[in-house]
Amino acid sequence: MAIVYIALGANMGDRAASIAAAAAELKQNGVQVLKSSSVIETKPYGLTDQPDFLNCVLKCETELSPRELLNTTLRIEEAMGRLRILKWGPRKIDIDIIFYGGQIISEPDLVVPHPDMQNREFVLGPLCEIEPELCHPAFNLTVTELHWRLLTLSRSRPPDK
């Protein structure tokens, strides 16, 4: 069994229902949710001209391999109506594998830890809530340290115009 961390996000339709449905679908597909962060409302990342998101992070346990887990998350997204039209665009559900055990995986369509998690407050904040001492295997920093760095960096940046 592997401990995995999965981020959920939604900004279309009934966002809370979509997150709950995705968590339930994960359970039905071999992913046991052990712990869930609070669901938070966040501004969009990347493409900012769209509705706000609801986000959370799940700590899970699974016997699925990383590839099987990726295929499962993609099937769930598709079944729930996710359309991949625009990068960072609006979506009914987004399911991202953040960590898979302590593994580092770099394949064309599967990168774990998530390659941009260190820049996403909506991932790091919820991760800190449920597992503050979790260590990023490539950076050798805890999620709390990564979160602090991100918040410090964002305070030193000039505001967007």
Contact map, one row per residue, 1 for C-alpha under 8 A:
11100000000000000000000000000000000000000000000000000000000011110000000000000000000000000000000000000000000000000000000000000000000000000000000000000000000000000
11110000000000000000000000000000000000000000000000000000000011100000000000000000000000000000000000011000000000000000000000000000000000000000000000000000000000000
11111000000000000000000000000000000000000000000000000000001111000000000000000000000000000000000000011000000000000000000000000000000000000000000000000000000000000
01111100000000000000000000000000000000000000000000000000001111000000000000000000000000000000000011111000000000000000000000000000000000000000000000000000000000000
00111110000000000000000000000000000000000000000000000000111100000000000000000000000000000000000011110000000000000000000000000000000000000000000000000000000000000
00011111000000000000000000000000000000000000000000000000111100000000000000000000000000000000001111100000000000000000000000000000000000000000000000000000000000000
00001111100000000000000000000000000000000000000000000011110000000000000000000000000000000000011111000000000000000000000000100000000000000000000000000000000000000
00000111110000000010010000000000000000000000000000000011110000000000000000000000000000000000111100000000000000000000000000000000000000000000000000000000000000000
00000011111000100010000000000000000000000000000000001111000000000000000000000000000000000000111000000000000000000000000000000000000000000000000000000000000000000
00000001111100110110000000000000000000000000000000001110000000000000000000000000000000000111110000000000000000000000000000000000000000000000000000000000000000000
00000000111110100000000000000000000000000000000000111100000000000000000000000000000000000111100000000000000000000000000000000000000000000000000000000000000000000
00000000011111100000000000000000000000000000000000100000000000000000000000000000000000000111100000000000000000000000000000000000000000000000000000000000000000000
00000000001111100100000000000000000000000000000000000000000000000000000000000000000000000001000000000000000000000000000000000000000000000000000000000000000000000
00000000000111111100000000000000000000000000000000000000000000000000000000000000000000000000000000000000000000000000000000000000000000000000000000000000000000000
00000000111111111110000000000000000000000000000000001100000000000000000000000000000000000001100000000000000000000000000000000000000000000000000000000000000000000
00000000010001111111000000000000000000000000000000000100000000000000000000000000000000000000000000000000000000000000000000000000000000000000000000000000000000000
00000000000001111111100000000000000000000000000000000000000000000000000000000000000000000000000000000000000000000000000000000000000000000000000000000000000000000
00000000010011111111110000000000000000000000000000000000000000000000000000000001000000000001100000000000000000000000000000000000000000000000000000000000000000000
00000001110000111111111000000000000000000000000000000010000000000000000000000000000000000000100000000000000000000000000000000000000000000000000000000000000000000
00000000000000011111111100000000000000000000000000000000000000000000000000000000000000000000000000000000000000000000000000000000000000000000000000000000000000000
00000000000000001111111110000000000000000000000000000000000000000000000000000000000000000000000000000000000000000000000000000000000000000000000000000000000000000
00000001000000000111111111000000000000000000000000000000000000000000000000011000000000000000100000000000000000000000000000000000000000000000000000000000000000000
00000000000000000011111111100000100000000000000000000000000000000000000000000000000000000000000000000000000000000000000000000000000000000000000000000000000000000
00000000000000000001111111110000000000000000000000000000000000000000000000000000000000000000000000000000000000000000000000000000000000000000000000000000000000000
00000000000000000000111111111000000000000000000000000000000000000000000000010000000000000000000000000000000000000000000000000000000000000000000000000000000000000
00000000000000000000011111111111000000000000000000000000000000000000000110010000000000000000000000000000000000000000000000000000000000000000000000000000000000000
00000000000000000000001111111111100000000000000000000000000000000000000000000000000000000000000000000000000000000000000000000000000000000000000000000000000000000
00000000000000000000000111111110000000000000000000000000000000000000000000000000000000000000000000000000000000000000000000000000000000000000000000000000000000000
00000000000000000000000011111110000000000000000000000000000000000000000100000000000000000000000000000000000000000000000000000000000000000000000000000000000000000
00000000000000000000000001111111000000000000000000000000000001110000000000000000000000000000000000000000000000000000000000000000000000000000000000000000000000000
00000000000000000000000001111111100000000000000000000000000111110000000000000000000000000000000000000000000000000000000000000000000000000000000000000000000000000
00000000000000000000000001100111110000000000000000000000000111000000000000000000000000000000000000000000000000000000000000000000000000000000000000000000000000000
00000000000000000000001000100011111100000000000000000000011110000000000000000000000000000000000000000000000000000000000000000000000000000000000000000000000000000
00000000000000000000000000000001111100000000000000000000011110000000000000000000000000000000000000000000000000000000000000000000000000000000000000000000000000000
00000000000000000000000000000000111110000000000000000000011100000000000000000000000000000000000000000000000000000000000000000000010000000000000000000000000000000
00000000000000000000000000000000111111000000000000000001111000000000000000000000000000000000000000000000000000000000000000000000010000000000000000000000000000000
00000000000000000000000000000000001111100000000000000001110000000000000000000000000000000000000000000000000000000000000000000110110000000000000000000000000000000
00000000000000000000000000000000000111110000000000000001100000000000000000000000000000000000000000000000000000000000000000000100100000000000000000000000000000000
00000000000000000000000000000000000011111000000000000111000000000000000000000000000000000000000000000000000000000000000000000000000000000000000000000000000000000
00000000000000000000000000000000000001111100000000000111000000000000000000000000000000000000000000000000000000000000000001000000000000000000000000000000000000000
00000000000000000000000000000000000000111110000000011110000000000000000000000000000000000000000000000000000000000000000000000000000000000000000000000000000000000
00000000000000000000000000000000000000011111000000011110000000000000000000000000000000000000000000000000000000000000000001000000000000000000000000000000000000000
00000000000000000000000000000000000000001111100100111000000000000000000000000000000000000000000000000000000000000000000000000000000000000000000000000000000000000
00000000000000000000000000000000000000000111111111111000000000000000000000000000000000000000000000000000000000000000000000000000000000000000000000000000000000000
00000000000000000000000000000000000000000011111100000000000000000000000000000000000000010000000000000000000000000000000100000000000000000000000000000000000000000
00000000000000000000000000000000000000000001111100000000000000000000000000000000000000010000000000000000000000000000000000000000000000000000000000000000000000000
00000000000000000000000000000000000000000001111111000000000000000000000000000000000000111000000000000000000000000000000000000000000000000000000000000000000000000
00000000000000000000000000000000000000000011111111000000000000000000000000000000000000000000000000000000000000000000000000000000000000000000000000000000000000000
00000000000000000000000000000000000000000001001111100000000000000000000000000000000000000000000000000000000000000000000000000000000000000000000000000000000000000
00000000000000000000000000000000000000000001001111110000000000000000000000000000000000001100000000000000000000000000000000000000000000000000000000000000000000000
00000000001100000000000000000000000000000011000011111000000000000000000000000000000000000100000000000000000000000000000000000000000000000000000000000000000000000
00000000001000000000000000000000000000001111000001111100000000000000000000000000000000000000000000000000000000000000000000000000000000000000000000000000000000000
00000000111000100000000000000000000000001111000000111110000000000000000000000000000000000000000000000000000000000000000000000000000000000000000000000000000000000
00000000111000110000000000000000000000111100000000011111000000000000000000000000000000000000000000000000000000000000000000000000000000000000000000000000000000000
00000011110000000010000000000000000000111100000000001111100000000000000000000000000000000000000000000000000000000000000001100000000000000000000000000000000000000
00000011100000000000000000000000000111110000000000000111110000000000000000000000000000000000000000000000000000000000000001100100000000000000000000000000000000000
00001111000000000000000000000000000111000000000000000011111000000000000000000000000000000000000000000000000000000000000000100110000000000000000000000000000000000
00001111000000000000000000000000111110000000000000000001111100000000000000000000000000000000000000000000000000000000000000000000000000000000000000000000000000000
00111100000000000000000000000000111100000000000000000000111110000000000000000000000000000000000000000000000000000000000000000000010000000000000000000000000000000
00111100000000000000000000000011111000000000000000000000011111000000000000000000000000000000000000000000000000000000000000000000000000000000000000000000000000000
11110000000000000000000000000011110000000000000000000000001111100000000000000000000000000000000000000000000000000000000000000000000000000000000000000000000000000
11110000000000000000000000000111000000000000000000000000000111110000000000000000000000000000000000000000000000000000000000000000000000000000000000000000000000000
11000000000000000000000000000110000000000000000000000000000011111000000000000000000000000000000000000000000000000000000000000000000000000000000000000000000000000
10000000000000000000000000000110000000000000000000000000000001111111100000000000000000000000000000000000000000000000000000000000000000000000000000000000000000000
00000000000000000000000000000000000000000000000000000000000000111111100000000000000000000000000000000000000000000000000000000000000000000000000000000000000000000
00000000000000000000000000000000000000000000000000000000000000011111110000000000000000000000000000010000000000000000000000000000000000000000000000000000000000000
00000000000000000000000000000000000000000000000000000000000000011111111000000000000000000000000000000000000001000000000000000000000000000000000000000000000000000
00000000000000000000000000000000000000000000000000000000000000011111111100000000000000000000000000000000000000000000000000000000000000000000000000000000000000000
00000000000000000000000000000000000000000000000000000000000000011111111110000000000000000000000000000000000000000000000000000000000000000000000000000000000000000
00000000000000000000000000000000000000000000000000000000000000000111111111000000000000000000000010000000000001000000000000000000000000000000000000000000000000000
00000000000000000000000000000000000000000000000000000000000000000011111111100000000000000000000000000000000000000000000000000000000000000000000000000000000000000
00000000000000000000000001001000000000000000000000000000000000000001111111110000000000000000000000000000000000000000000000000000000000000000000000000000000000000
00000000000000000000000001000000000000000000000000000000000000000000111111111000000000000000001100000000000000000000000000000000000000000000000000000000000000000
00000000000000000000000000000000000000000000000000000000000000000000011111111100000000000000001000000000000000000000000000000000000000000000000000000000000000000
00000000000000000000000000000000000000000000000000000000000000000000001111111110000000000000000000000000000000000000000000000000000000000000000000000000000000000
00000000000000000000010011000000000000000000000000000000000000000000000111111111000000000000000000000000000000000000000000000000000000000000000000000000000000000
00000000000000000000010000000000000000000000000000000000000000000000000011111111110000000000111000000000000000000000000000000000000000000000000000000000000000000
00000000000000000000000000000000000000000000000000000000000000000000000001111111111000000000000000000000000000000000000000000000000000000000000000000000000000000
00000000000000000000000000000000000000000000000000000000000000000000000000111111110000000000000000000000000000000000000000000000000000000000000000000000000000000
00000000000000000100000000000000000000000000000000000000000000000000000000011111110000000001100000000000000000000000000000000000000000000000000000000000000000000
00000000000000000000000000000000000000000000000000000000000000000000000000001111111000000001100000000000000000000000000000000000000000000000000000000000000000000
00000000000000000000000000000000000000000000000000000000000000000000000000001111111100000011110000000000000000000000000000000000000000000000000000000000000000000
00000000000000000000000000000000000000000000000000000000000000000000000000000100111110000010000000000000000000000000000000000000000000000000000000000000000000000
00000000000000000000000000000000000000000000000000000000000000000000000000000000011111101000000000000000000000000000000000000000000000000000000000000000000000000
00000000000000000000000000000000000000000000000000000000000000000000000000000000001111101000000000000000000000000000000000000000000000000000000000000000000000000
00000000000000000000000000000000000000000000000000000000000000000000000000000000000111111100000000000000000000000000000000000000000000000000000000000000000000000
00000000000000000000000000000000000000000000001000000000000000000000000000000000000111111000000000000000000000000000000000000000000000000000000000000000000000000
00000000000000000000000000000000000000000000111000000000000000000000000000000000000001111100000000000000000000000000000000000000000000000000000000000000000000000
00000000000000000000000000000000000000000000001001000000000000000000000000000000000111111110000000000000000000000000000000000000000000000000000000000000000000000
00000000011100000000000000000000000000000000000001100000000000000000000000000000000001011111000000000000000000000000000000000000000000000000000000000000000000000
00000000011100000000000000000000000000000000000000000000000000000000000000000000011000001111110000000000000000000000000000000000000000000000000000000000000000000
00000000011110100100000000000000000000000000000000000000000000000000000000000001110000000111110000000000000000000000000000000000000000000000000000000000000000000
00000001111100100110010000000000000000000000000000000000000000000000000000001001110000000011111000000000000000000000000000000000000000000000000000000000000000000
00000011110000000000000000000000000000000000000000000000000000000000000000001000010000000011111100000000000000000000000000000000000000000000000000000000000000000
00000111100000000000000000000000000000000000000000000000000000000000000011001000000000000000111110000000000000000000000000000000000000000000000000000000000000000
00000111000000000000000000000000000000000000000000000000000000000000000010000000000000000000011111000000000000000100000000000000000000000000000000000000000000000
00011110000000000000000000000000000000000000000000000000000000000000010000000000000000000000001111110000000000011100000000000000000000000000000000000000000000000
00011110000000000000000000000000000000000000000000000000000000000000000000000000000000000000000111110000000000011100100000000000000000000000000000000000000000000
00011100000000000000000000000000000000000000000000000000000000000000000000000000000000000000000011111110000000011100000000000000000000000000000000000000000000000
01111000000000000000000000000000000000000000000000000000000000000100000000000000000000000000000011111110000000011000000000000000000000000000000000000000000000000
01110000000000000000000000000000000000000000000000000000000000000000000000000000000000000000000000111110000000000000000000000000000000000000000000000000000000000
00000000000000000000000000000000000000000000000000000000000000000000000000000000000000000000000000111111000000000000000000000000000000011000000000000000000000000
00000000000000000000000000000000000000000000000000000000000000000000000000000000000000000000000000111111100000011000000000000000000000001000000000000000000000000
00000000000000000000000000000000000000000000000000000000000000000000000000000000000000000000000000000111110000111000000000000000000000001100000000000000000000000
00000000000000000000000000000000000000000000000000000000000000000000000000000000000000000000000000000011111001111000000000000000000000000000000000000000000000000
00000000000000000000000000000000000000000000000000000000000000000000000000000000000000000000000000000001111101110000000000000000000000000000000000000000000000000
00000000000000000000000000000000000000000000000000000000000000000000000000000000000000000000000000000000111111100000000000000000000000000000000000000000000000000
00000000000000000000000000000000000000000000000000000000000000000000000000000000000000000000000000000000011111100000000000000000000000000000000000000000000000000
00000000000000000000000000000000000000000000000000000000000000000000000000000000000000000000000000000000001111100000000000000000000000000000000000000000000000000
00000000000000000000000000000000000000000000000000000000000000000010010000000000000000000000000000000000111111110000000000000000000000000000000000000000000000000
00000000000000000000000000000000000000000000000000000000000000000000000000000000000000000000000000000001111111111110000000000000000000000000000000000000000000000
00000000000000000000000000000000000000000000000000000000000000000000000000000000000000000000000011110011110001111110000000000000000000000000000000000000000000000
00000000000000000000000000000000000000000000000000000000000000000000000000000000000000000000000011110011100000111110100000000000000000011100000000000000000000000
00000000000000000000000000000000000000000000000000000000000000000000000000000000000000000000000111100000000000111111100000000000000000000000000000000000000000000
00000000000000000000000000000000000000000000000000000000000000000000000000000000000000000000000000000000000000111111110000000000000000000000000000000000000000000
00000000000000000000000000000000000000000000000000000000000000000000000000000000000000000000000000000000000000000111111100000000000000000000000000000000000000000
00000000000000000000000000000000000000000000000000000000000000000000000000000000000000000000000001000000000000001111111100110000000000000000000000000000000000000
00000000000000000000000000000000000000000000000000000000000000000000000000000000000000000000000000000000000000000011111110010000000000000000000001100100000000000
00000000000000000000000000000000000000000000000000000000000000000000000000000000000000000000000000000000000000000001111110000000000000000000000000000100000000000
00000000000000000000000000000000000000000000100000000000000000000000000000000000000000000000000000000000000000000001111111110000000000000000000000000100000000000
00000000000000000000000000000000000000000000000000000000000000000000000000000000000000000000000000000000000000000000011111111000000000000000000000100110000000000
00000000000000000000000000000000000000010100000000000011000000000000000000000000000000000000000000000000000000000000000111111100000000000000000000000000000000000
00000010000000000000000000000000000000000000000000000011100000000000000000000000000000000000000000000000000000000000100111111110000000000000000000000000000000000
00000000000000000000000000000000000000000000000000000000000000000000000000000000000000000000000000000000000000000000110111111111000000000000001101100000000000000
00000000000000000000000000000000000000000000000000000000000000000000000000000000000000000000000000000000000000000000000011111111100000000000000000100000000000000
00000000000000000000000000000000000011000000000000000001100000000000000000000000000000000000000000000000000000000000000001111111110000000000000000000000000000000
00000000000000000000000000000000000010000000000000000000100000000000000000000000000000000000000000000000000000000000000000111111111100000000001000000000000000000
00000000000000000000000000000000000000000000000000000000000000000000000000000000000000000000000000000000000000000000000000011111111110000000001100100000000000000
00000000000000000000000000000000000011000000000000000000000000000000000000000000000000000000000000000000000000000000000000001111111100000000000000000000000000000
00000000000000000000000000000000001110000000000000000000001000000000000000000000000000000000000000000000000000000000000000000111111100000000000000000000000000000
00000000000000000000000000000000000000000000000000000000000000000000000000000000000000000000000000000000000000000000000000000011111111000000001000000000000000000
00000000000000000000000000000000000000000000000000000000000000000000000000000000000000000000000000000000000000000000000000000011111111000000011100000000000000000
00000000000000000000000000000000000000000000000000000000000000000000000000000000000000000000000000000000000000000000000000000001001111100000011100000000000000000
00000000000000000000000000000000000000000000000000000000000000000000000000000000000000000000000000000000000000000000000000000000001111110000011000000000000000000
00000000000000000000000000000000000000000000000000000000000000000000000000000000000000000000000000000000000000000000000000000000000011111001111000000000000000000
00000000000000000000000000000000000000000000000000000000000000000000000000000000000000000000000000000100000000001000000000000000000001111111111000000000000000000
00000000000000000000000000000000000000000000000000000000000000000000000000000000000000000000000000000111000000001000000000000000000000111111100000000000000000000
00000000000000000000000000000000000000000000000000000000000000000000000000000000000000000000000000000001000000001000000000000000000000011111000000000000000000000
00000000000000000000000000000000000000000000000000000000000000000000000000000000000000000000000000000000000000000000000000000000000000011111100000000000000000000
00000000000000000000000000000000000000000000000000000000000000000000000000000000000000000000000000000000000000000000000000000000000000111111110000000000000000000
00000000000000000000000000000000000000000000000000000000000000000000000000000000000000000000000000000000000000000000000000000000000000111011111011000000000000000
00000000000000000000000000000000000000000000000000000000000000000000000000000000000000000000000000000000000000000000000000000000000111110001111111000000000000000
00000000000000000000000000000000000000000000000000000000000000000000000000000000000000000000000000000000000000000000000000010011001111110000111111100000000000000
00000000000000000000000000000000000000000000000000000000000000000000000000000000000000000000000000000000000000000000000000010001000110000000011111110000000000000
00000000000000000000000000000000000000000000000000000000000000000000000000000000000000000000000000000000000000000000000000000000000000000000111111111000000000000
00000000000000000000000000000000000000000000000000000000000000000000000000000000000000000000000000000000000000000000010000010000000000000000111111111100000000000
00000000000000000000000000000000000000000000000000000000000000000000000000000000000000000000000000000000000000000000010010011001000000000000001111111110000000000
00000000000000000000000000000000000000000000000000000000000000000000000000000000000000000000000000000000000000000000000000000000000000000000000111111111000000000
00000000000000000000000000000000000000000000000000000000000000000000000000000000000000000000000000000000000000000000000000000000000000000000000011111111100000000
00000000000000000000000000000000000000000000000000000000000000000000000000000000000000000000000000000000000000000000011110000000000000000000000001111111110000000
00000000000000000000000000000000000000000000000000000000000000000000000000000000000000000000000000000000000000000000000010000000000000000000000000111111111000000
00000000000000000000000000000000000000000000000000000000000000000000000000000000000000000000000000000000000000000000000000000000000000000000000000011111111100000
00000000000000000000000000000000000000000000000000000000000000000000000000000000000000000000000000000000000000000000000000000000000000000000000000001111111110000
00000000000000000000000000000000000000000000000000000000000000000000000000000000000000000000000000000000000000000000000000000000000000000000000000000111111110000
00000000000000000000000000000000000000000000000000000000000000000000000000000000000000000000000000000000000000000000000000000000000000000000000000000011111111000
00000000000000000000000000000000000000000000000000000000000000000000000000000000000000000000000000000000000000000000000000000000000000000000000000000001111111000
00000000000000000000000000000000000000000000000000000000000000000000000000000000000000000000000000000000000000000000000000000000000000000000000000000000111111100
00000000000000000000000000000000000000000000000000000000000000000000000000000000000000000000000000000000000000000000000000000000000000000000000000000000001111110
00000000000000000000000000000000000000000000000000000000000000000000000000000000000000000000000000000000000000000000000000000000000000000000000000000000000011111
00000000000000000000000000000000000000000000000000000000000000000000000000000000000000000000000000000000000000000000000000000000000000000000000000000000000001111
00000000000000000000000000000000000000000000000000000000000000000000000000000000000000000000000000000000000000000000000000000000000000000000000000000000000000111
